[in-house]
Every structure is written in C-alpha cells, then in structure tokens.
C-alpha cells in the first residue's frame, strides 16, 4: 500500500515539474523581436509583445535590461547607417496593462541597395517600452 502511494506521489511530482518547465518554455515566446535574412538583399523583421508577460531571467532577444518588468510596446526597423531607415520603423499597438493577455505584433520587410556592394552593413534595431 505504501509503495503504491509512493509511486503515485512520485508520478505527481514528476508531472508537476514537467508542467512547470513547459509553462516556462511557452512563456519565453510571448515577447520578442527577431530578424531573418531570407534572400541576398531581403530582410524580414518581426516583433511581438504581451503586456501580461513578465520578462524572466536570461530572456534573450535583447530583453536582458527589462528582467522583471512588463513590456507595453515594441518597435523595429532596419538601418543602413545611423540615419537611413529602410523599410520603415514600425510599432506594435500598446498593451492596456500588465493584465493584458493579447499579443500585439508587427513585421517589416526591407531591401538592401543592390548597387551598394561595399556600403555600410544593414542592421536590425529593436526597442521595448516597459510599463
């Protein structure tokens, strides 16, 4: 009888640990920005935020300085140099509060100048605006 209880308790503990790990993995995808370079001259940027998502330790995606905070808006753009924005700067909609579970996202597509082979490198820029 004690063996069955011990096994059941152990199984419940394992299930609880696995569900917590899964929740952490799922949460880490709520607020982020990324850039892809699918073609020789094409860039694709994406940003999404969720107001209710609290930034965890070691979040990546440029969010390290916001650990423990909530993000209400994100923005992205591509630049050839400090002043030349290509593809436009885009902002997500504003999250209403730290209880807002909606996901707000934006994307931007940018193209390099095909005649400027030796010019400045195209860079991806992202910003986050915390509550």
C-alpha positions in Angstrom: 0.0 0.0 0.0 2.8 2.4 0.9 4.6 1.5 -2.3 1.6 2.5 -4.4 1.3 5.8 -2.6 5.0 6.5 -3.0 4.8 5.7 -6.7 1.7 7.9 -7.2 3.3 10.7 -5.2 6.5 10.4 -7.3 4.5 10.5 -10.6 2.5 13.5 -9.5 5.8 15.3 -8.6 7.3 14.5 -12.0 4.1 15.7 -13.8 4.1 18.9 -11.8 7.8 19.6 -12.6 7.3 18.9 -16.3 4.2 21.1 -16.4 6.2 24.0 -14.8 9.0 23.5 -17.3 6.6 23.5 -20.2 5.0 26.7 -18.9 8.4 28.5 -18.7 9.2 27.4 -22.3 5.8 28.6 -23.5 6.1 32.0 -21.7 9.5 32.7 -23.2 7.9 33.1 -26.6 5.4 35.9 -25.7 7.6 39.0 -26.0 10.5 39.1 -28.5 11.8 40.5 -31.8 13.8 38.7 -34.4 15.3 39.2 -37.8 15.7 36.9 -40.8 17.7 37.3 -44.0 15.9 35.0 -46.4 17.4 36.4 -49.6 20.5 38.1 -50.8 19.0 41.6 -50.5 15.9 40.9 -48.4 15.4 41.3 -44.7 12.3 40.3 -42.6 11.8 41.6 -39.1 9.1 40.6 -36.6 8.2 41.8 -33.1 5.5 40.8 -30.7 4.7 41.8 -27.1 2.2 40.7 -24.5 1.5 43.1 -21.6 0.9 40.4 -19.1 4.2 38.7 -19.7 6.9 39.4 -17.1 10.4 39.2 -18.5 12.3 36.3 -16.9 16.0 35.9 -16.2 18.2 35.5 -19.3 15.3 36.2 -21.8 17.4 36.8 -24.9 16.0 38.8 -27.9 17.6 42.0 -26.4 15.3 41.9 -23.4 18.0 41.5 -20.7 17.7 45.0 -19.3 14.0 44.5 -18.8 14.2 41.4 -16.5 11.3 41.5 -14.0 9.4 44.2 -16.0 6.4 44.1 -18.3 6.6 45.4 -21.9 3.7 47.5 -23.3 5.1 48.2 -26.8 7.8 47.1 -29.2 9.3 48.7 -32.3 11.6 47.5 -35.1 13.4 48.9 -38.1 16.4 48.2 -40.4 19.1 50.8 -41.0 21.9 51.1 -43.5 23.7 53.7 -41.3 22.6 55.6 -38.2 20.2 57.8 -40.1 18.9 55.8 -43.1 16.0 53.7 -42.1 14.9 51.2 -44.8 11.5 49.5 -44.8 10.2 52.0 -42.2 10.0 51.9 -38.4 7.0 50.0 -37.1 5.5 50.0 -33.6 3.2 47.4 -32.0 -0.1 48.5 -30.6 0.0 49.4 -26.9 -0.9 46.8 -24.4 -3.5 48.1 -22.0 -2.0 46.9 -18.7 0.1 44.2 -17.1 -3.1 42.2 -17.1 -3.4 42.4 -20.9 -3.1 38.8 -22.4 -3.5 39.9 -26.0 -0.4 39.5 -28.3 0.4 42.6 -30.4 2.8 42.1 -33.3 4.2 43.8 -36.3 6.5 42.9 -39.1 8.7 44.8 -41.6 10.3 43.8 -44.8 13.4 45.7 -46.1 15.6 45.5 -49.1 19.3 46.5 -49.5 20.5 48.6 -52.3 21.7 46.1 -54.9 24.2 48.7 -56.3 26.0 49.4 -53.0 28.1 46.2 -52.6 30.7 47.8 -50.3 28.5 50.2 -48.4 27.6 50.0 -44.7 26.1 46.8 -43.3 22.3 46.7 -42.8 21.4 46.4 -39.1 18.3 45.3 -37.3 17.2 47.6 -34.5 14.5 46.9 -31.8 13.1 48.8 -28.9 10.9 47.9 -26.0 8.8 50.3 -23.9 8.1 49.0 -20.4 5.2 49.8 -18.1 
